[in-house]
Amino acid sequence: MAGSQSQSQSKASGKGRLYIIGIGPGSVEQLTVKAREVILNSDYIVGNGTYLDQMASLLDRQNIVRSAMGKEVDRARKAVELAQDNVVSMISGGDANIYGMAGLVLEVAEHANLGVEIEVLPGVTAITAAASVLGAPIVNDFCTVSLSDLLTPWEVIEKRLDAAASADFVMSLYNPKSRQRNSNFSRAIEIIRRHKDDSVPVGLVKNALREKDQDYIVTTLGEVLDHNDWVDMSTTILITTNDSRIWETSFGKRIITPRGYHRKYDY
């Protein structure tokens, strides 16, 4: 296989290789085939303990470097250090490029002038996982906004929310609430309601595509704060458009955002 061949070449040349892998929603079944292969053939796996536990069935011979939330910089530095002479996989939840570890690891590698090849492997991210649960809410133009102001000032987040809502994008809200940030979600909804109708469909998905813990609610923008206490850091919010609608089926509520075919075709 191409991935195995690349790893063999890296070892033969005396140099390592660094992979940054998005593991998706948190189950081995949701990994890409290549991500699974790379994890199995790595010398070291570096990651947050939660994500390592989710990949436990694949980790039987690799060296494991485990760390906690808030230690992202330390993880990145360790991965770059080990990659000088080993095949290293840094695992990241969802997709490593979407609020994940890819940016930080590349920055650390740049500063260290790392002289080995780095490859980023994509994964299913929260917006697409949540959308699959809800039906078809994001088939038109969309954006993602993280409500965490740990690294981004709230003033910047407000500007992004206002701009996206005024353009009637489908909006996905990541990191809506935590113990320290329990008002950002309601503040975001207030901003969005300045531009979108209260009838706009909204989907709230908790633990998307995790079989045991997944749950979801379909509501409207005008009523979404009725579920404020239900929302936490494991919840992804999808706020759709003024053209979107809720389809009541015998299997539950689904959200449809028209792509625009109805304007050109009869069906």
Secondary structure, DSSP 4 states (H G I P E B T S, - for coil): -HHHHHHHHHHHTT--EEEEEE-BTS-GGGS-HHHHHHHHT-SEEEEEHHHHHHTGGG-SSSEEEEE-TT-HHHHHHHHHHHTTTSEEEEEESB-TTSSSSHHHHHHHHHHHT--SEEEEE----HHHHHHHHHEES-SSSEEEEE---SSS-HHHHHHHHHHHHHTT-EEEEES---SS-SSHHHHHHHHHTTTS-TTSEEEEEESTT-TTT-EEEEEETTTGGGGGGG--TTEEEEE--TT-EEEEETTEEEEE---SGGGT---
